[in-house]
Amino acid sequence: MYLAYRSLEAADIEPCLVLAVDDYAENPDIIPCAALVWRRLLAAGSLNGMVLEDLTRVPGDRLAAFGMSVFVSPEFMAEAR
């Protein structure tokens, strides 16, 4: 295994959700909504993230892990609820 990390990009959203699918097991219908919210937050600069890739795997299947930090306003939280 040869690991490397880099900043999260918009193209990483769906592969990250695949890794996190167990977190949504109780409500899998929320996954498309999560993808949309993550994209919007990333585009707005409110979501920062890193991905960890296994460079020994084939391109398109290298994502091994990810981490995110999100900064949102109280207004965003009120709307999200």
Order of alpha helices (4+ residues) and beta strands (2+ residues): beta-alpha-alpha-beta-beta-alpha
